[in-house]
């Protein structure tokens, strides 16, 4: 069974900076992935990552996520794509150095969107990479859009498309980003409590308390991520979605199938 993983942009970069990659964190996550693959060679992983202070900065500056009309200057589109690729190169090279056979696959090379939603995406090579024991690495990216000219497609949207529109049905999706989902913003409310489990029983309450990102983010923040992940667990009742922080050992623990005393689990029941 497949496992989809996302390294959040706020984890692998300083989103308040400009093109500021957090190299020690990327290296540690890469080492945990490598160790997990050694311990469990049967793991089939698809890795995605956000753009953080690389792509989001240019997308917000030029309004790429809102759409560039016909005849507009598309330099911002190119700058956003270029920044995302620079971070992708850092991530992939770090994975390779750690012994993970990572293969970069740029989504925008074959993405086609309509009003910000994926309409077409040639994912053939992702399946081929997996069949050869490789770890395909995708990332949030720009896309040409038939209705608004341009769009930004988040990593979560890419992973959702793989889940719903291909045969690569994952057993788990692991989002490495916020420490967990809380009853309120823990940065502002010291009484905020971690929500260890989200199901249909508490979903409405959880969404009411969900807040957006704390830095530049053109892909919607926490609430949109939760809504999208909930849609996936509804369509695949056996799917589990783990939201975990980047603390040392968290990713390794989840990949080993062991329980974690932090984070949030989303499942259908």
N, C-alpha and C positions, 0 to 999 in steps of 0.2 A: 504494500500500500504506500501511496505517496504522502510525503509531508511537505507542506509549503511553509516557508519561513520568510518573514520580512524583518529586515533591519531598518528601524525607523530613522528618518532623516534627523530627528532631534537627538538620536542616540549616536550616530556615527559622524555628526558634525555639530558645531556650535551654530545653531540657527540664528543667533543674534549677531553673528559675524558675517564675513563675506568669504565664501569658499574656504571655510575653516574645517578641515577634516580632523576628526578625533582619532589619530592614528593608533594610540594605545588600545582604545576600545575596539576598533576594527580588528586589530591583531589578536586581541583576546577572544573575540567572538569567532574569528577564523580558527584559532587553536581549538576551541570547544567543538566546532563543527568537525574538524579533522579527527579529534579524539573519538567523537561519537561514531563517525564512519568506520574507524578502525575497530571499535568495540562491537559495532553492529553493521557488518558489511552489506546487509540486506536493505539498509535504509536507501530510499530513493527520494532525493531532495530537489526541490525547486526553490531557489533563493531569489527574493526580490529585495530592493532597498529603495528608500526614499531619496529625495534630492537635497533635503536640508538647506543649508546656506549656499548651495551651489545653484540648482535650478530654480528654486522658489523665488530667489531674489530677482532674477531677470524676468521671470514670468509675471511677478507682481509689478515690476517697473514698467513693463511694456504692455500689460493687460492681455497676455497671450491666453490666459485661462478664460477671459471674457469673450474672446474672438476678435480677429483682425479681418476687417471687411476687405472685399476685393479692391485692389488698387492701393491698399495700405502698405507701408514699409514693413516687410517681414523680417527685418534684421533681428528684432527681439525674439522671434521664433527660432532663428538660427543660434542666437546667443544662449537661449534657454537650453536647447538641445545640446549644444557644445559643453555647457557647464555640467549637465547631467552625465554626459559621457566622461568628463574628467573625473568625477567622483566614482563612476562605475569602474574606470580603469584602476583607481586606487584600491577599490574593494576587491576586484578580481585578482590583481597582482598580489595583494596580501593573502588571499585565499590560496593562490598557487604556491606562494612561498611557504605556507603552512602545510602543504601536501594535499590540498583539496583540488581535484581536477575541475576547476571552474571554467565555464565557457560563457563569455559575454555574448548576449543576444539582444541587440538594440530594438526595442518595440516599435519605435516610430518609423523604422524602415518598411514596415508593412501594415501599420495601423491606419484605419479609416473610421472616423467618428461622425456622429450626427447629434448636435446639441450637447456635446460633451459625453456622449455615451458610445461605447465601442460598437461599431457595426460590422467591421471586418478586421481580422488580425490573423495572419498566417503563422500558426504555431507549430507547423510541421517539424521544424528543427529542434524545438524543445523536446518533443517525443523522441526524435532521433538521438539527441544528446543523452537522454536518460537511458535509452536502449544500449548505449555504449559505455555506461557507467560514469558518465560525466554529470556535473552539477550545473545546469543552466542557470545563468544569473541575468535577471531582467531588472528594470528600474522604472520608476515613474518617469513619464516622458511626454513630449509634445505629440500632437497628432493633427493632421489635416482634417478639417471638419466641413461636411457638405452644407451645413446650415449657417454656421457662424465663422467659417474660414479656418479658425484654429481652436484647439482645445488642449487642456492638460489632462492626461489620463493617470490617475493615481496608481501606486503599486497595488493597493487593495483592489481597485477595479480590475487590474490585470489578473490578479490571482483569482478574483471572483469569476472572470470570464473563463479562465482555465478550468475552474471547478464546474461551471454550469454548461459550457459550450464545447467541451472536449471530453475525451475519454480519460483524462488525467484526474480522476476523482480522488481527492486527498482524504485520508483518515483524520489528519490533523492540520490545522493552520496555526502557526506560532507567530505572534506579532510581538517583536522585541521593541518596546517603546516606553510608554508610561508604566510606572511600577504596578499599577492596577487601576480598576475603575473604583471610584469613591462616591460616597453619598453627597459630597460637595467638593469644591476645589480645595485640596489639602494645603495648597500654597497660601490660601487666604483664610481658611477655616480650620483651626486646630482640632475641632471636634469631628472632622470628617472621618468616616469609617470606611475601611476597605470592603468592597463587595466581592466575596470569594466566588460566588456562583450567580450567573444570570440565566434564567429560564423564562418561560412564558409567565410564570407566577409573579415575577418582579420587573419584567421588562419595561413597562410603562413608567414606573417609578424611577428606574435607572436612567431612562432617556430624559426624563424631566430634569434630572440633576447633572446631566452630561454637559461639559463645557468644551470650548474650542481649544486650539493650540495657544501657546504663550509666546509665539514668535511668528514670523512671516510664514503663512501656510495657505496655498491657493487651492488645496484639495478638501477643505471642509472641516478639519478638526475631528475631535473625539466622537461627537454625536453621529456624524455621517459614517464614520468607521463602524460604530456599533450597529447602526441600522443595516449597513451592508452585510456585516458578519451574521446578523440575526437572519437576514434573508437566506443566507447560505445554509445555516443549520436547519432552517425550515424546509429547504428543498432537499437536503441530505440529512435525515434525522440521526444518522450514525456519526456525523461530523462533530469534532470537538475543536473549539477555537480557544487558544490560550493567549492571554495578554499578560506579558511578563516584563519586568524591568531588566536592564542590562547588567545587573550585579553579577559578579563572578560566580560561575557555577549554575546560574538559573537555566541557561539554554541547555547545558549538558544534562542537567537533571531531567528536564522535560523530554529531551531526545532519548534518554535512557528509559523513559516510561515510569519514572519514579515520581511520587507526589511532591509538590512544592508548597512550602508554607507561606507563599506570597503570590501575588498576581490575581488574575480573575479568569475563571473558566466560563465559556459560553457553550451551552448545549441545549438541545430541543426540550429535554425534560430531565 
